[in-house]
Amino acid sequence: MQHPFFSIVFKITTTENQSFYPMFQSNVVEKCKANDRSAQVQLYRKYCEGMYIVAMRFVKDADDAEDVLQEAFIKAFQKIDQFKGDVTFGAWLKRIVINKCIDFLKSKKEYLVSLDEGYMQNKDDDENWNIEATITIDEVRKAIDNLQATYRCVVLMYLIEGYDHQEIAQVLNISETACRTRLLRGKAILKEVLKANRYGTGS
């Protein structure tokens, strides 16, 4: 019996991101646009825990996640006039956090591509994320954490954060073809790791 990754990931994201909803009160954001310090503190307290979880998914180290988070909030407050309310403030802020995570990984030389992605053939189906029903949330989480950063970022953005290929390509400054290739590779690695762990052949 199999079930899709998405059913597991839905449990992860809904339990960890409950603090993002309902949409944050617009008057607090408007006060932040007027450089109201108390409103900024209120906004920070509202979103810091959830955004820290997002940062940890990407950078994995607690100190690094805190640094990334601080930089993200600084940028968010500097650019808050650009928030137009067409998405939730949480979604807007999350994109800044993820961008900062990507910048951090690139600066640490962890974000590398080992092969020329332009020549890869996408023969698999991106939507086929079926895995054995006995696989647990913790096993999926650990397997994703252990992916090389190049693949982990795409898998996280697509599978957990809900970005599409076009959005991921824009954030990572890569082609949509490269995005699909990285996603397929990451998925293949995940399935192999989970299969090996399930049958006792993994490390």
Helices and strands as residue ranges (DSSP letters): E 2-4, H 5-16, G 18-20, H 26-33, H 37-59, H 62-78, G 80-82, H 89-107, G 117-119, E 130-132, H 137-145, H 149-155, I 156-160, H 165-172, H 176-198
